[in-house]
């Protein structure tokens, strides 16, 4: 079985969990994903199956689009709702849409972005999230700011935001649509926006609506695949020769 399976990942499981469940469903060991989604995040997760794993690098490098919800008022050590609060909370008044959009201007285009400490980036050969978790344990009982100050940080990475569209602002809640290059952390954008606005901020919801040129409308929910079985998966599988329509055969 060879091809591309576009899964709509549910919240609460890792991208690796999706791969493991697809392996059981398809009875195929050679399956990989082309761009990690955090457990909290949902949306487009392209899976390369069989010989299609050789084409994964072409899909991983493609731009991605997200619908993001950011909560102003407090930062966290993971930059999202799964983390521990860091620093004093802000209770308003909240910035208006013009102020938010002005702050977002600094993150449009190409710039150096600081990945979260809780990420899969490597520091001296070790995963950053492993070091951050160890540091969190070592500083248990201390002020949260002490943990953040001592946590090792990955090297900044050059990323590009093709577009950051402000959809609406509802008090402390900011809704964005982000189209960005591979390697862009929307969690970092949320954190950095909080710094720019002097309110603190973290990501509360993230849905990937496009990856590898495939929109969310073409994705199949993981539950539907598992309920329908292998026949449903085969019907949804994109064949090898249709995986990269923008490239010559």
ChimeraX attribute file (.defattr): number of C-alpha atoms within 10 A of each C-alpha:
attribute: neighborCount
match mode: 1-to-1
recipient: residues
	/A:1	14
	/A:2	18
	/A:3	23
	/A:4	26
	/A:5	25
	/A:6	28
	/A:7	27
	/A:8	25
	/A:9	27
	/A:10	20
	/A:11	17
	/A:12	12
	/A:13	15
	/A:14	18
	/A:15	23
	/A:16	14
	/A:17	13
	/A:18	19
	/A:19	22
	/A:20	15
	/A:21	13
	/A:22	24
	/A:23	16
	/A:24	12
	/A:25	16
	/A:26	17
	/A:27	12
	/A:28	14
	/A:29	13
	/A:30	15
	/A:31	22
	/A:32	22
	/A:33	23
	/A:34	21
	/A:35	22
	/A:36	15
	/A:37	21
	/A:38	16
	/A:39	16
	/A:40	19
	/A:41	22
	/A:42	24
	/A:43	26
	/A:44	30
	/A:45	29
	/A:46	26
	/A:47	25
	/A:48	27
	/A:49	29
	/A:50	17
	/A:51	15
	/A:52	21
	/A:53	18
	/A:54	10
	/A:55	17
	/A:56	20
	/A:57	11
	/A:58	13
	/A:59	20
	/A:60	19
	/A:61	15
	/A:62	16
	/A:63	19
	/A:64	25
	/A:65	24
	/A:66	22
	/A:67	20
	/A:68	22
	/A:69	22
	/A:70	26
	/A:71	24
	/A:72	29
	/A:73	21
	/A:74	22
	/A:75	28
	/A:76	21
	/A:77	24
	/A:78	23
	/A:79	29
	/A:80	26
	/A:81	20
	/A:82	14
	/A:83	14
	/A:84	15
	/A:85	20
	/A:86	19
	/A:87	16
	/A:88	12
	/A:89	14
	/A:90	16
	/A:91	11
	/A:92	11
	/A:93	10
	/A:94	18
	/A:95	17
	/A:96	13
	/A:97	16
	/A:98	11
	/A:99	11
	/A:100	19
	/A:101	18
	/A:102	12
	/A:103	17
	/A:104	19
	/A:105	11
	/A:106	13
	/A:107	20
	/A:108	18
	/A:109	13
	/A:110	14
	/A:111	14
	/A:112	13
	/A:113	19
	/A:114	19
	/A:115	23
	/A:116	26
	/A:117	26
	/A:118	21
	/A:119	18
	/A:120	15
	/A:121	17
	/A:122	16
	/A:123	16
	/A:124	7
	/A:125	7
	/A:126	11
	/A:127	16
	/A:128	23
	/A:129	22
	/A:130	16
	/A:131	19
	/A:132	23
	/A:133	14
	/A:134	13
	/A:135	16
	/A:136	20
	/A:137	11
	/A:138	11
	/A:139	16
	/A:140	12
	/A:141	10
	/A:142	10
	/A:143	11
	/A:144	17
	/A:145	15
	/A:146	15
	/A:147	20
	/A:148	20
	/A:149	9
	/A:150	12
	/A:151	21
	/A:152	17
	/A:153	21
	/A:154	20
	/A:155	15
	/A:156	12
	/A:157	14
	/A:158	13
	/A:159	20
	/A:160	20
	/A:161	20
	/A:162	17
	/A:163	16
	/A:164	19
	/A:165	15
	/A:166	17
	/A:167	14
	/A:168	15
	/A:169	19
	/A:170	12
	/A:171	14
	/A:172	18
	/A:173	16
	/A:174	21
	/A:175	17
	/A:176	18
	/A:177	19
	/A:178	23
	/A:179	23
	/A:180	23
	/A:181	19
	/A:182	17
	/A:183	19
	/A:184	22
	/A:185	18
	/A:186	24
	/A:187	24
	/A:188	21
	/A:189	23
	/A:190	25
	/A:191	27
	/A:192	23
	/A:193	23
	/A:194	22
	/A:195	15
	/A:196	15
	/A:197	18
	/A:198	14
	/A:199	23
	/A:200	25
	/A:201	33
	/A:202	30
	/A:203	27
	/A:204	20
	/A:205	18
	/A:206	23
	/A:207	22
	/A:208	23
	/A:209	24
	/A:210	23
	/A:211	25
	/A:212	22
	/A:213	16
	/A:214	16
	/A:215	16
	/A:216	20
	/A:217	12
	/A:218	15
	/A:219	20
	/A:220	20
	/A:221	17
	/A:222	18
	/A:223	13
	/A:224	13
	/A:225	19
	/A:226	16
	/A:227	11
	/A:228	12
	/A:229	13
	/A:230	16
	/A:231	11
	/A:232	14
	/A:233	21
	/A:234	16
	/A:235	9
	/A:236	18
	/A:237	19
	/A:238	18
	/A:239	16
	/A:240	16
	/A:241	10
	/A:242	12
	/A:243	21
	/A:244	15
	/A:245	9
	/A:246	8
	/A:247	8
	/A:248	5
	/A:249	7
